[in-house]
Amino acid sequence: MLDPRLRTLWLANVAAGAAAVTVRTPLYAHPRVADSVRVRRDSMVATDLEVVTVTDRSAILTWTTRARDRYGRTRPVPADTEVRIAPVDGRLSAQPHYLDSRPTAYHYAELTGLEPGRTYRFEAYSDGRRAVPARTLVTRRAGTPESTGTFTTATPPPGRLLHTIALANDVHYGEHSSGLVVAGLPTGLSHDTEHYPDFMLTALLDDLRRPDRAADQLIVAGDLTDTGTLEQCLGVRERLDGWGVLGRDYFVCRGNHDKPDAHRIDHWGKVFHARQRLVEHRVGELRMIGLDTTRLRGSGGTIVAPQLAHLREVLAADPDRPTLVFGHHPVTSHAAVSNPGGPGFVLDRTNAAALHTLYRDTPGVFLHHCGHTHRNRRNRPDSGVDVEFLEVAATKEYPGGYSLLRLYEGGYTINFYKTRTESARRWSTRTRRQYLGLHPDHALGSCADRNHVVLRDFSGLRAGR
């Protein structure tokens, strides 16, 4: 059961979202249809403003422009992209810092050349219309960058940058309808002409090889496929193999969608790893451990006794080695009571407690990365372990992206990035309206969930691949 207070809050959010759904959720048509509909330019609005990413020297803002057609329906409408900024400790008004005159309805502005540890005020515009946040709690609550019009860049950890690792999950390769909770409910979203998990995965892999992201490795923490068929497993494996080598450049674990089929044939296990077995990798002195937390039935997670014993053995053999653990299901009580599916949707409490005990005796473990909930969230541990438990939003739908873990000699940074191809931005915008328009409040997470700095001693790690 959900904590009664959290259940009340969540139901209140549902009620508020349902009341606002006609305002928050515009009707979308295929781009070619939308382009053919005459829109009133004087009705254009710039909305859905989000300060997605804030690093030590950059910030990324996204928003959408729409206008009403002759029938009164809102449609995406192309416009230019402009952001003005100024340090809050200065006297100047906000000055143009980013301008892209190429028209688009799905705006993505990356501000670079900023100073670490400095607060900036900002204004975003399209064709002279100032962008505002959507009617979502996550961006309109007091103190958010979107409500204050300011953001503060991070102060990075001391020392050299050693490794950059992308954290992703929930590709759902082979899926045809997004936003379903149970069969047919609520009404899912599909793409008329393209396979959206494919182009969302393409956008992810393309992003990670660009010089401004420059990921050394990629971790995909489960739900690589929709139903675990052989075709889906081979298809996603082929795409990932085009990016790098399994076990050297990219690493995976199984999710609940990657389970054996009704005949107990484990296609995912044949293509990737056998079921309920951990995998251990080394990137220099950094150790990465992937857990299989799936059950044969149901969406919740568990770890069978042999796998847990193997994990205990691996950790005890080298407890001080810097270690990143990844598995599909969230672990903490904080995650169990805060997700809409409740405690039955995450790792069972017995195994969650066992992991906390193991981590308490293994000071080298610093991060546990998971997916499954399709949201960005930094969870509190159940006990006093010095481990971050991080949920990362889905690759395949809004907000559509990944987190970058940057390891420095003196700590690490976490930053979430939306993927930025035109098709990815369009699909992410469309899937904002999943679950009666409440999906942004669930999935985006706070700015601190998405962007934070942790100080820790990694001076023993070597730089590079």
C-alpha positions as CSV (number, residue, x, y, z in Angstrom):
1,M,0.0,0.0,0.0
2,L,1.1,3.6,-0.6
3,D,1.7,5.8,2.4
4,P,-1.8,7.4,3.0
5,R,-0.3,10.9,2.9
6,L,1.4,10.3,-0.4
7,R,-1.7,8.6,-1.8
8,T,-3.8,11.6,-0.9
9,L,-1.3,13.9,-2.5
10,W,-1.1,11.8,-5.6
11,L,-4.8,11.6,-6.0
12,A,-5.0,15.3,-5.6
13,N,-2.5,15.7,-8.4
14,V,-4.6,13.3,-10.5
15,A,-7.7,15.4,-9.9
16,A,-6.0,18.6,-10.6
17,G,-4.5,17.2,-13.8
18,A,-7.8,15.8,-15.0
19,A,-9.4,19.2,-14.5
20,A,-6.7,20.9,-16.5
21,V,-6.2,18.2,-19.2
22,T,-8.1,20.1,-21.9
23,V,-5.8,23.0,-21.4
24,R,-2.6,21.1,-20.9
25,T,-3.1,18.6,-23.6
26,P,-3.3,19.9,-27.1
27,L,-4.5,17.8,-30.0
28,Y,-1.7,16.7,-32.3
29,A,-1.8,15.6,-35.9
30,H,0.9,14.1,-38.0
31,P,3.3,16.9,-39.0
32,R,2.2,16.8,-42.6
33,V,-1.4,17.2,-41.6
34,A,-0.5,19.9,-39.1
35,D,1.4,21.8,-41.8
36,S,-1.6,21.8,-44.0
37,V,-3.9,23.4,-41.4
38,R,-4.0,27.1,-41.5
39,V,-3.1,28.5,-38.0
40,R,-3.6,32.0,-36.6
41,R,-0.1,33.3,-36.0
42,D,-1.5,35.9,-33.6
43,S,-2.7,33.1,-31.4
44,M,0.8,31.5,-31.0
45,V,2.0,30.7,-27.5
46,A,5.4,29.5,-26.3
47,T,4.8,27.0,-23.5
48,D,6.1,23.8,-21.8
49,L,9.3,25.7,-20.7
50,E,11.7,23.5,-18.9
51,V,15.2,24.1,-17.6
52,V,16.2,20.5,-18.2
53,T,20.0,20.5,-17.7
54,V,22.3,22.7,-15.6
55,T,26.0,21.9,-15.5
56,D,29.0,23.9,-14.4
57,R,29.3,25.7,-17.7
58,S,26.0,25.2,-19.5
59,A,22.2,25.0,-19.3
60,I,19.6,23.5,-21.6
61,L,16.1,24.9,-22.0
62,T,13.3,23.4,-24.0
63,W,9.8,24.6,-24.9
64,T,7.1,24.2,-27.6
65,T,5.3,26.8,-29.8
66,R,1.6,26.3,-30.7
67,A,-1.2,28.2,-32.3
68,R,-4.9,27.7,-32.8
69,D,-6.2,26.6,-36.2
70,R,-9.5,27.9,-37.7
71,Y,-11.3,25.3,-35.7
72,G,-9.9,26.5,-32.4
73,R,-7.6,23.5,-32.0
74,T,-3.9,24.0,-31.0
75,R,-1.3,22.8,-33.4
76,P,2.5,22.9,-33.2
77,V,3.8,25.9,-35.2
78,P,7.4,26.6,-36.2
79,A,9.1,29.7,-34.8
80,D,12.7,30.9,-34.0
81,T,14.5,30.1,-30.7
82,E,16.0,32.8,-28.5
83,V,17.3,32.9,-25.0
84,R,18.5,36.0,-23.1
85,I,20.5,35.8,-19.9
86,A,22.3,38.0,-17.4
87,P,24.1,37.3,-14.1
88,V,21.8,38.2,-11.2
89,D,24.7,40.0,-9.5
90,G,25.2,42.3,-12.4
91,R,23.3,45.5,-13.4
92,L,22.6,44.7,-17.1
93,S,19.3,43.4,-18.3
94,A,19.1,40.0,-19.9
95,Q,21.1,40.0,-23.2
96,P,20.7,37.7,-26.2
97,H,23.0,34.6,-25.6
98,Y,21.4,32.0,-27.9
99,L,19.6,32.6,-31.2
100,D,18.6,30.0,-33.8
101,S,16.6,31.4,-36.6
102,R,15.7,28.0,-38.1
103,P,12.0,27.6,-37.5
104,T,10.8,24.7,-35.3
105,A,7.9,24.0,-32.9
106,Y,10.2,21.9,-30.6
107,H,12.8,24.3,-29.2
108,Y,16.1,23.1,-27.7
109,A,18.5,25.8,-26.6
110,E,21.9,24.9,-25.1
111,L,23.6,27.8,-23.4
112,T,27.4,27.4,-23.2
113,G,30.3,29.4,-21.9
114,L,28.7,30.1,-18.5
115,E,30.7,30.5,-15.3
116,P,30.7,27.8,-12.6
117,G,28.8,28.5,-9.4
118,R,27.0,31.6,-10.7
119,T,23.3,32.4,-10.8
120,Y,21.8,33.7,-14.0
121,R,18.4,35.1,-14.8
122,F,17.0,34.1,-18.2
123,E,14.2,34.8,-20.6
124,A,13.2,32.4,-23.5
125,Y,11.4,33.7,-26.7
126,S,10.0,32.5,-30.0
127,D,9.0,35.1,-32.5
128,G,8.8,37.6,-29.7
129,R,6.5,35.5,-27.5
130,R,8.0,34.7,-24.1
131,A,8.1,31.1,-23.2
132,V,6.3,30.0,-20.0
133,P,6.1,26.7,-18.1
134,A,3.1,24.4,-18.7
135,R,0.5,23.9,-16.0
136,T,2.5,21.3,-14.2
137,L,3.5,21.2,-10.6
138,V,7.0,20.1,-11.3
139,T,7.9,23.4,-13.1
140,R,5.4,25.8,-11.5
141,R,6.0,25.2,-7.9
142,A,7.8,27.8,-5.9
143,G,11.5,27.9,-6.2
144,T,11.9,26.1,-9.5
145,P,14.1,27.7,-12.2
146,E,11.0,28.0,-14.4
147,S,9.0,29.9,-11.7
148,T,11.9,32.1,-10.6
149,G,13.4,32.8,-14.0
150,T,16.9,31.9,-12.6
151,F,19.3,29.0,-12.5
152,T,22.6,28.5,-10.8
153,T,25.4,26.6,-12.5
154,A,27.2,23.9,-10.6
155,T,30.6,24.0,-9.0
156,P,32.3,20.8,-10.3
157,P,34.3,18.4,-8.1
158,P,38.0,19.1,-7.8
159,G,40.5,17.3,-10.0
160,R,40.6,15.9,-13.5
161,L,37.6,14.5,-15.4
162,L,38.3,10.7,-15.5
163,H,35.3,9.0,-17.1
164,T,31.9,9.9,-18.6
165,I,29.3,7.2,-18.5
166,A,25.8,7.5,-19.9
167,L,23.0,6.0,-17.8
168,A,19.9,5.0,-19.7
169,N,17.0,2.5,-19.5
170,D,13.5,1.6,-20.8
171,V,14.1,1.5,-24.6
172,H,11.1,-0.9,-25.1
173,Y,12.4,-1.8,-28.6
174,G,9.5,-3.2,-30.6
175,E,6.7,-1.3,-28.7
176,H,3.9,0.1,-30.8
177,S,1.8,2.0,-28.3
178,S,3.2,4.2,-25.5
179,G,1.5,5.2,-22.2
180,L,-0.4,2.0,-21.4
181,V,-0.7,0.8,-17.8
182,V,-2.9,-2.2,-18.5
183,A,-4.1,-3.6,-21.8
184,G,-5.7,-0.8,-23.7
185,L,-5.8,1.6,-20.7
186,P,-5.4,4.5,-20.8
187,T,-5.5,5.1,-24.5
188,G,-1.9,4.7,-25.8
189,L,-0.1,6.9,-28.3
190,S,1.4,5.5,-31.5
191,H,3.4,6.8,-34.4
192,D,1.8,6.6,-37.8
193,T,4.9,6.3,-39.9
194,E,7.9,5.4,-37.8
195,H,9.0,3.0,-35.1
196,Y,9.4,5.4,-32.2
197,P,11.6,3.2,-29.9
198,D,14.0,2.9,-32.9
199,F,14.4,6.6,-33.6
200,M,14.5,7.4,-29.9
201,L,17.4,4.9,-29.5
202,T,19.0,6.4,-32.6
203,A,18.8,9.8,-31.0
204,L,20.4,8.5,-27.8
205,L,23.3,6.8,-29.5
206,D,23.9,9.8,-31.8
207,D,24.0,12.1,-28.8
208,L,26.5,10.1,-26.9
209,R,29.1,10.2,-29.6
210,R,29.0,14.0,-30.1
211,P,32.0,15.9,-28.7
212,D,29.8,17.9,-26.3
213,R,28.6,14.7,-24.6
214,A,31.6,12.4,-25.3
215,A,30.4,9.4,-23.4
216,D,33.1,6.7,-22.8
217,Q,30.6,4.0,-21.9
218,L,26.8,3.4,-21.9
219,I,24.7,1.5,-19.3
220,V,21.2,0.4,-20.3
221,A,19.4,-0.7,-17.1
222,G,16.7,-3.0,-18.4
223,D,13.6,-3.0,-20.6
224,L,15.7,-3.0,-23.8
225,T,12.7,-4.7,-25.5
226,D,8.9,-4.6,-25.3
227,T,8.2,-8.3,-25.0
228,G,11.5,-10.1,-25.2
229,T,10.9,-11.7,-28.6
230,L,13.9,-13.0,-30.6
231,E,13.3,-10.3,-33.3
232,Q,13.3,-7.5,-30.7
233,C,16.4,-8.8,-28.9
234,L,18.4,-9.2,-32.1
235,G,17.2,-5.8,-33.3
236,V,18.2,-3.9,-30.2
237,R,21.5,-5.8,-30.0
238,E,22.3,-4.9,-33.6
239,R,21.6,-1.2,-32.9
240,L,23.8,-1.2,-29.7
241,D,26.6,-3.2,-31.5
242,G,26.7,-0.4,-34.0
243,W,27.6,1.9,-31.2
244,G,30.2,-0.2,-29.4
245,V,31.2,-3.6,-28.0
246,L,29.1,-5.3,-25.3
247,G,31.1,-5.6,-22.1
248,R,33.6,-3.0,-23.2
249,D,31.7,0.0,-24.5
250,Y,28.2,-0.7,-23.4
251,F,26.6,-2.8,-20.6
252,V,23.1,-4.1,-20.0
253,C,20.9,-5.8,-17.5
254,R,17.4,-7.4,-17.9
255,G,14.1,-5.6,-17.2
256,N,10.7,-7.0,-16.6
257,H,9.8,-6.5,-20.3
258,D,12.8,-8.7,-21.2
259,K,11.5,-11.9,-19.6
260,P,11.2,-15.3,-21.2
261,D,8.1,-15.9,-23.3
262,A,5.0,-17.9,-22.5
263,H,6.9,-21.1,-23.5
264,R,9.8,-20.2,-21.1
265,I,12.1,-19.6,-24.0
266,D,14.6,-16.9,-22.9
267,H,15.5,-15.1,-26.1
268,W,17.0,-12.1,-24.2
269,G,19.2,-14.5,-22.2
270,K,20.6,-16.1,-25.4
271,V,21.3,-12.7,-27.0
272,F,22.6,-10.9,-23.8
273,H,22.9,-12.6,-20.4
274,A,21.4,-15.6,-18.7
275,R,18.5,-15.0,-16.3
276,Q,19.1,-14.1,-12.6
277,R,22.9,-13.9,-12.9
278,L,24.9,-10.8,-12.2
279,V,27.5,-9.5,-14.6
280,E,30.7,-7.8,-13.5
281,H,32.8,-5.4,-15.7
282,R,35.9,-3.3,-15.2
283,V,36.7,0.0,-16.7
284,G,40.2,0.6,-15.5
285,E,39.9,0.5,-11.7
286,L,36.1,1.2,-11.8
287,R,34.0,-1.8,-11.2
288,M,30.4,-2.0,-12.6
289,I,28.0,-4.7,-11.5
290,G,24.7,-5.4,-13.4
291,L,21.9,-7.2,-11.5
292,D,19.0,-9.2,-12.9
293,T,16.1,-8.2,-10.6
294,T,13.2,-9.6,-12.7
295,R,10.6,-12.2,-11.8
296,L,9.2,-14.7,-14.2
297,R,5.7,-13.1,-13.6
298,G,4.7,-9.7,-12.5
299,S,6.3,-6.3,-12.7
300,G,7.9,-6.2,-9.3
301,G,11.6,-7.2,-8.6
302,T,13.5,-9.7,-6.7
303,I,17.0,-11.2,-6.5
304,V,17.3,-15.0,-6.2
305,A,19.5,-16.4,-3.4
306,P,22.4,-17.7,-5.7
307,Q,22.7,-14.3,-7.4
308,L,22.7,-12.5,-4.0
309,A,25.3,-14.8,-2.7
310,H,27.5,-14.2,-5.8
311,L,27.1,-10.4,-5.2
312,R,28.1,-10.8,-1.6
313,E,31.2,-12.7,-2.7
314,V,32.2,-10.2,-5.4
315,L,31.8,-7.2,-3.1
316,A,33.6,-8.8,-0.1
317,A,36.6,-9.7,-2.3
318,D,37.3,-6.0,-2.9
319,P,35.1,-3.8,-0.7
320,D,36.9,-0.5,-1.2
321,R,37.0,-0.6,-5.1
322,P,34.9,2.3,-6.6
323,T,31.8,0.4,-7.7
324,L,28.6,1.3,-9.7
325,V,25.7,-1.1,-9.4
326,F,22.8,-1.1,-11.9
327,G,19.6,-3.1,-12.0
328,H,16.1,-2.4,-13.4
329,H,14.0,-2.1,-10.3
330,P,14.3,0.7,-7.7
331,V,15.5,-0.4,-4.3
332,T,14.5,2.1,-1.5
333,S,11.4,2.5,0.6
334,H,11.4,6.1,-0.6
335,A,10.9,4.7,-4.2
336,A,8.4,2.1,-3.0
337,V,5.9,4.6,-1.5
338,S,6.4,7.4,-4.1
339,N,5.7,5.6,-7.3
340,P,2.1,5.1,-8.4
341,G,2.5,1.4,-8.5
342,G,3.3,1.1,-4.8
343,P,5.8,-1.2,-3.1
344,G,4.8,-4.2,-5.3
345,F,6.3,-2.4,-8.3
346,V,9.9,-2.2,-7.0
347,L,12.4,-4.6,-5.5
348,D,11.0,-6.7,-2.7
349,R,11.7,-5.4,0.8
350,T,13.7,-8.4,1.8
351,N,16.2,-8.1,-1.0
352,A,16.3,-4.3,-0.7
353,A,17.3,-4.7,3.0
354,A,20.0,-7.2,1.9
355,L,21.4,-4.8,-0.6
356,H,21.6,-2.0,2.1
357,T,23.5,-4.4,4.4
358,L,25.9,-5.3,1.6
359,Y,26.5,-1.7,0.7
360,R,27.1,-0.8,4.4
361,D,29.9,-3.3,4.4
362,T,31.3,-2.2,1.0
363,P,32.4,1.5,1.1
364,G,33.4,1.4,-2.5
365,V,29.8,1.3,-3.8
366,F,28.8,4.9,-4.5
367,L,25.9,4.7,-7.0
368,H,23.0,2.3,-7.7
369,H,21.3,3.1,-11.1
370,C,17.9,1.8,-12.0
371,G,14.9,2.5,-14.3
372,H,11.4,0.9,-14.5
373,T,9.5,3.9,-13.2
374,H,10.2,6.1,-16.2
375,R,11.1,9.0,-14.0
376,N,14.0,11.1,-12.8
377,R,14.4,10.7,-9.0
378,R,17.2,10.7,-6.5
379,N,16.0,8.5,-3.6
380,R,17.0,8.5,0.0
381,P,18.7,5.2,1.2
382,D,16.8,3.2,3.9
383,S,19.8,3.3,6.2
384,G,22.9,5.4,6.6
385,V,24.8,4.0,3.6
386,D,26.8,6.4,1.5
387,V,25.2,5.3,-1.7
388,E,23.1,7.3,-4.2
389,F,20.0,5.5,-5.5
390,L,19.1,7.1,-8.8
391,E,16.1,6.5,-11.1
392,V,16.5,7.7,-14.7
393,A,13.7,8.6,-17.0
394,A,12.9,6.4,-20.0
395,T,14.7,6.7,-23.3
396,K,11.6,5.9,-25.4
397,E,9.2,8.7,-24.3
398,Y,9.0,12.1,-22.6
399,P,11.3,13.4,-21.3
400,G,13.2,11.1,-23.6
401,G,16.8,11.0,-22.7
402,Y,19.6,9.8,-20.4
403,S,21.9,10.9,-17.6
404,L,25.6,11.5,-17.8
405,L,27.7,10.4,-14.9
406,R,31.0,12.4,-15.0
407,L,33.6,11.0,-12.6
408,Y,36.3,13.4,-11.4
409,E,39.2,12.8,-9.0
410,G,37.2,14.5,-6.3
411,G,33.7,13.3,-6.9
412,Y,31.0,13.1,-9.6
413,T,28.2,15.0,-11.3
414,I,24.9,13.8,-12.6
415,N,23.1,15.6,-15.4
416,F,20.0,14.5,-17.3
417,Y,19.8,15.4,-21.1
418,K,16.9,15.1,-23.5
419,T,17.8,13.7,-26.8
420,R,17.8,16.4,-29.5
421,T,17.0,15.1,-33.0
422,E,13.9,16.7,-34.5
423,S,12.0,13.4,-34.4
424,A,12.9,12.8,-30.8
425,R,11.9,16.3,-29.7
426,R,8.6,15.9,-31.5
427,W,7.8,12.5,-30.0
428,S,8.8,13.6,-26.5
429,T,6.5,16.6,-26.8
430,R,3.7,14.4,-27.9
431,T,4.1,11.9,-25.1
432,R,3.9,14.7,-22.5
433,R,0.2,14.2,-22.6
434,Q,0.3,10.5,-21.5
435,Y,-1.7,9.6,-18.4
436,L,-4.3,12.4,-18.7
437,G,-1.6,14.9,-19.1
438,L,0.0,14.1,-15.7
439,H,3.2,12.5,-17.2
440,P,5.5,15.5,-16.8
441,D,4.7,15.7,-13.0
442,H,5.7,12.1,-12.7
443,A,8.6,11.8,-15.1
444,L,10.6,15.0,-15.3
445,G,11.8,15.1,-11.6
446,S,13.1,18.2,-9.9
447,C,16.0,20.1,-11.2
448,A,18.0,18.7,-8.2
449,D,17.0,15.2,-9.1
450,R,18.3,15.7,-12.6
451,N,21.4,17.8,-11.9
452,H,23.6,17.4,-8.8
453,V,27.2,17.2,-7.6
454,V,28.6,14.7,-5.1
455,L,32.1,15.0,-3.5
456,R,34.0,11.7,-3.2
457,D,37.6,10.5,-3.5
458,F,38.2,8.9,-6.9
459,S,41.9,9.8,-7.1
460,G,42.8,6.1,-7.5
461,L,40.9,5.9,-10.8
462,R,42.7,6.4,-14.1
463,A,41.4,8.7,-16.8
464,G,40.1,7.4,-20.2
465,R,38.5,4.3,-21.5
